Amino acid sequence: MGQEDGRDEERPVHRVTVAPFRLCRFQVTNADFAEFRAIPFDDPRKPVTSVNWFEAVEYCDWLSRPWEMAGRLPTEAEWEFAARGGVEARLFPWGDEPANSRPEYSKRWLEGPEPVGTSAPNGYGLFDMCENVHEWCSDWYDPRYYDYSPAENPRGPDAGARKASRGGAWRHHIKIARCAARSSIPPEFRYADYGFRIAAS
């Protein structure tokens, strides 16, 4: 995890082990979330946004019964492992080529997120990792967590004021984040570039 020449909160680079887990191939869409709670949206295929952390957790819990497994948000460690797609120590899911080298980069995400699955999947078959919308993680956020995080299944601090999130978003100048990039906001906040995907142990 991490990136030695990245931001302070991405250091030190360290190796962790995560237990086997599942992660949805796609970000949760407007159509998915509308089955749980009515929301206004312009395209059912786009990722649901403006959902706070608590609502994302509620949705995971609600979906657990029909799926017959305990759905939840991924940890930061699980998310970064998944984002890398088996390509260790690279900046992005596809390697080290800069984000703006991607096809049609300058024409994408001009007014909002795109329908999920618009880009090619990474090495694990996961779509839109590091792009489209920020994704909530289960962990409380501490910028110095890597100084003391455990080597086995790190799950974040026991408490905090902000929840961790990962991935790039359409509102940023650089719209695709590095795999190691960390972000966070208070769990009650809702933003038009925040969504989530579901994990399960």
Secondary structure, 3 states (H helix, E strand, C coil): CCCCCCCHHHCCCCCCECCCCEECCCCCEHHHHHCCCCCCCCCCCCECCCCCHHHHHHHHHHHHHHHCCCEECCCHHHHHHHHHCCCCCCCECCECCCHHHCCCHHHCCCCCCCCCCCCCCCCCCCCCCCCCCEEEEEEECCCCHHHCCCCECCCCCCCCCCEEEECCCCCCCCCCCCCCCEEEECCCCCCCCEECCCEEC
